[in-house]
Amino acid sequence: MDQLSVPSVPAPDRPVSMQFSGERGEFFRLVARGALLEFITVGFYRFWLVTDIRRHLWSRTVVDGDAPEYTGRGRELLIGFLVAMAILAPIYLAYFLVGLEAERVQAFASLPLVAFLYVFGQFAIYRARRYRLSRTVWRGVRFWMSGSGWAYAFYAAMWGTLVVITFGLALPWRDAALERYKMRHSFYGDLQGRFEGSGWEFFKQAWWLWLLSPLAFIPLLTPFIYGAFKTIQWRWWMSGIRFGGVRFESDLSSGVLITLYWKVIGWAVLLMALLVGYLVFAAVLVGSMSGLTFEEAYKSPDFLQSIPFAVATVFGYLATMLAFNVIFRLYLTRDFWAQAATSIRIHNLAAASSVAAKGDLAGALGEGFADGLDVGGF
C-alpha cells in the first residue's frame, strides 16, 4: 500500500539576534590614545582614528556567528579630504571676497551659498555612505552601492524645501523617499536592497512629538523629546530595510538614547567647569610671574592678550575639545552602537546564504566632502 505523501512544512522563521562583544575599556583606550595623537598632529590623525573605531565596532558586531570586516584605510580618508578641500576652498574664498566687497552683496549672496552647501552636503552624505558600504565585508561578500549622488542631492533638496514649507510635517515622507532611493541602490553581493517603510507609518508613531516640538527649545526637555524622536526614527528605519528576503526589526528603548544624551550633557558641563577653573589657575600663575594679582590681571586687557596667557588658553580649549570628543565617541558612538546592535533581530537570514560576490570599491572623495562640510555620519 502506497504511503500518503505528507506535504513539507516550511521551517518557522527564527530571527537571529545581533550581538556585540566589544569591551568598553578597550574602546576608551582606543579613543583616548587617538585624541592624544589628534592633539599632537593638529587633528590630522582623526582619519586613522575613525578607521580604527570602525574596525573595532564592525569586528565586534556578530551576526549568526560571523562579524563583518571594515577594510577602509586612514590614508584613503586623508586623500579624499585633501581633494575635497581643494574643491571647496575656492568656493569659501569667493564668498569671503564677496563679503569684503560690500555688506549688502554679502547678505544677498549668503542664501545661494547656504543652498549650494546644503545640496553639496547631501551629495557628500550619499557618496560617504557609498564608500563605507564598499569597505564592509561579511562572510567574504562585499556590500556596495550604485546610483547618482547628484540625483540624490536633487531629491533631498526638493524634499527639504517641502519640509520647510510644511513646518516639518513632511519630514516622515522625506525620510521614506530618500531611504527608498538609497536602499534600491544598495547591494550585498548580488542581493539588492529595498526600503518598505512608509512616511505614514513613521508619522503615526511620532505624530505626538510634532505637538511637543515647541517644548524642545526648553533645554531641560530637549534630550527627552529628541531622544524619543530619534528612537522612533531608528526603529521605523530598521523595520523597513530589506535585502532580498532578509528583513530587520529593532526593539530599542527611547530611554537608552535619553540616558546617553544626559550623560554627555553632564560631562560637557563638568568639562566646561574644569576649563574655567584651569583658566583662572593659568591667569593666577601667569599673573604672579608678572607681579600682578588675579584681579589686576583680569582687568588688564594687555594681560589677557599676552602670549603666555593666550598659549595657556589655546592649550586648555584644545584639551577640553579633545576630552569632549572622547566622551562623545564613548557614549554616542560606542555605547549607542552596542545598544542599537543588540536590539536588532534579523529575519530569514538564510536568504543571504547563496549570495554571489559583486560590486566595486568606491572612492573616498565623498567621505572627504562629508568631513569638510561637517555633515558626515558614522
N, C-alpha and C positions, 0 to 999 in steps of 0.2 A: 504494500500500500504506500503510495507516494505521500511523503510528508508535506504538510501545508507550508508554503513559504511564508515566513514572517517578515513583514516589511521592516527595514532597518530604521531605527530611531536615531535621529541626529543627536550627537552629544550636546549636552547643555553648554551654553556659553559661560565659562568660568572666567570671570575677569582676573587679570593679572595685576597685582598691586606693585606699583613702583616703589623702590626702596632707595634710601640714601645712607651711605656708610661713612661719610666724611666726618672727621673729628674736628670739633670747634677749635681746640687749642692749636692743631696743625694749621688750620686756616688763618688763625690770628697771627701766628708766627710768620706765615707767608706774606700777609698784607702789611705787617709791621716792618718786616725787612724791606718789602717793596717801597713803603713810604720813606724809609731812610735813604734808599737808593734814589728815589724820586727827588729827594731834597739835595742829594749830592750832585745829581745830573741835571738839576734845574728842570725837572719834570719829564725829561725825555725817556726815563726808564718806564714810564707808565705803559708803553706799548708792550713791553715784555711782561710787566706785571699783569696786565689784562689777559695776556696769553696764558700765563701761569694760573691765574684764577679760573679761567675757562677749562683748562686741562684738569685742574683739581675737581671742579664741580662735575664736569662731564664724566670723568673716570670713576666717580664715586656714586653716580646715579645708576642704579642697577634695574634693568628690565628683563624679567624672566631669566635671571642668572647671568646676563651679559650687560656690560656697561659700554656706552658709546665712547668714541675716541675723538678728541679735538686735535686736528692736525695743522692748525694755523700757527704762524710764527710771528714773533715780535717785529722782525725786520720787515715783513710784509706790511704791517700796520704803519711802521715809521715811514716807509717809502710812499704808501698811499696818502699819509698825512702831508708829507712834504709836497707831493704833486698837487694835492687839493689846495694847499696854502698858496702855491704858485698861481693857481687859477683864481682863488678868492681874494688874494692880496690886492690886485689891480682894481677890483670892484670896491673894496673898502677904501682904497686910496682915492679913487674917483669921487666917491661920496664925501670924503674928507675935504677934497679940493673944492667941491661944490659948496660945502659949508663955509669955507673961507671966503668964497666969492660974495655971498650975501646970505643973511639970516632968512630972508624971505624965500630965496630959492631953496635953501636947505629944508625949510619946513615943507615946501612943495615937493621936494624930492624924497622926503622920508617915507611917504606912503608907497611909491613904487618900489623903494628899496626893501621895505618890510614885506611887500607882496612877493618880490623876487626871492628873498631869503626864505620865505615860507615854502614856496614851490620848490626851490632848490633843496630845502631841508627834507621835504617829502621824497624827492629823488634820492637823496643820500640815505634816508631810512630804508628805502626799498633795496638799494644796492648793498647796504651794510648787511641786511638780512640775507641777501643772496650770497654774500661772502661767507657768513657764518654757517649757513646750511651746507655749502660746498666743502667746508672744513670739518663737518660732522659725519662720522662713520660708525655704523652699528652692524655688528656681525659681518664685517667685511664689505658692506654695501654703503655707498655714499648717498647722503641727501644732496639735492641740488635744486636749482631754481631757474626758470626761464622768464620770459615776459620783459616788458619795457619799463624801465624806471621812470622815463618821461611820461609815458601813458598813465602810470600810477600817480605821478605828481599832478597831472591834469585832473584826474578823477578826485584826488584829495583836495585840490584847490576848489573844484566845483562844489563838493560836499561841504568843505569848510565854509564857503560863502553861505550855503543854505543853513548851516548850524548857527552862524552869526545872525542871519535874518530871523530865524525862529527862536532866538534866545536859548539855544542849546537843546531844544526839543527834538531836533533831527539827529542828534548825536548817535542814538542806537542804530538808526538806519545807515548813517555814515559808516560806523564801525563794521556793520554787517557787509555793506557793499565793498569796502576796501579789503576786508578779510577774504571775501569770496575771490577777489582778483588775486590776492597773494597766494591763497591756497590752491587755486586751479593751475597756478604756475609753479607749485612746489611738488617735488617728487622724492620718493625714496626708491632709488634704483629706477625700475620701470613702473613703479606703482605711483599713480598720480593722486595728488591730494585734492580735497574739495572742502568747502565750508557749508554746513547746513543750518547754521544758526540764523535766525531772522531778527530784524530790528524790533519787531513787535514783541518777541519773546523777551528780549533784553529790556524793553520799556515796561512790560508787565511786571518784571521783577524789581525794577528800580524806580518806578514812577514816583514813589513817595519821597525819594531823595531830591527830585526836582522841586517838590514843595518845600523841602528843608534847605535848598541851596542858598537862600539869603542868609541863613544862620551860619553857613560855612565861613563867612567873613569874621565871625567871632573866634578868636584864636583858640579858646578852650574847647570849642566844638568842632573845629576843623579836622583834627585827627579822627574823630568818630564818624563824621559824615563822609570824608574822603576815604577812610578805611573801609566803610561799608560799601561805598560805590565801587572801589577797585576790586573788592572780593566778589561782588555780584558780577562785575565785568569779567573777572578771571574764570568763574565757574561757567558763565554763559559761553565764553570763548572756547574753553576746553571741551565743553559738551558738543560743540559744533564741528570740531576738527575730525576729518576723515582721511585715511589713506587706504584707498580701495575699500575693503570690508572692515578695516580696523577703525574702531571709534574709541573715544575717550570720555571720561567724566571725572569730576572733582567734587569733593565734599569739604573744601577749605572753609574754615570758620572765619567770620569777619573779625572775631576777637583776636585772631593771630596778627593781622595787619595793624589793628588799632594798638595792640600792646607794643609791637615793634616800633611804630611811629612815636609813641610816648617815651620809649627807651631812648630813641635817637634824640628827641627833643630834650630830655633830661640831661643827656651827655653834652648836648650843644650848650645848654645853659651853664653847666659846670665848666666846660672849656672856656666859655667867654669870661666867667668869673676868674678862672685861673689866668687868663690873658690880662685882665685888668690888674690883678694882683702882681703879675710879672712886670707890667709897665710901671706900676708905682715903685716896685723894688728897683727897676732899672733907673728910674728918674732919681731916686734917692742915692743910688750908688754913683751914677754919673755926676749928680749934683755935688755930692760930698767930695768927689775928686776935683771939682771946680770951686770948692769952698762955698757952695750955695745950700741953703735949706730946701726942703721939698717945696714949701710954699713959694719961695723965691724962684725956684726952678720952674714951677708950674706957671707962674705969672710972666715968665720971661719968654718972649717969642723967639729970641735968639737961641735960647737953650733948647726949646722944642724943635728947632730946625738945625740943631747941631749935628755933626756927623756921628759922634758916638751914640747919641740917643736915637738917631734915625736908623743906624745899623741894628741897635737893640730892638727897635720897633719892628723892622722888617723881619728879623730873625723870629721874634715872638709870633708875628702874624703867620709866617710860613709854617712854623711848627704847629700852630693851632689848626691851620687848614689841613695839614697832613694828618694830624691826630683825628680830626673830624672825618677825613676820608677813610681812615682805619675803622672808625666806629660805623660809618655809613656802610662800608663794604661788609663788615661783620654782621650787622643786623639786617640791613635791607637787601643785601646780596646773598650772603651765605645762609643766614637763618631763614629768610623768606624762601630761598630756593629749597632748603631742606623741608620746610613745612609744606610748600606747594607740591613738591615732588611726591612726598609720601601721601598726599591727599588724592593722587591720581589713580584711577582704575582704567585698565585697557581691556577692551572687549574684542574678541575674535582676533587675537594676535596671530593665530595660525594662518590668517590670510596673507601675512607678510613672510611666510616661511619659504616660498619659492620665488622670491624676487630676484631678477637679474640685474647685475651691476650696470649702471648707465650714468651719464652726466659728466660734465667737465668742471674743472676748478674755475671759480670766479675771481677776478682781480680784487685787490684791497682798496681801490680808489674810493669806492662808496663808503667804506669804513672810515677812510681819511676825511671825506667830506662831512660825515656824521660827527666825527671828532672835532673838526674845525668849526662846525656850526653849533656844537654842543646839543645835538638832537639824537645822539645815538643811545639806544637802549643797551641791554646786555646781551 
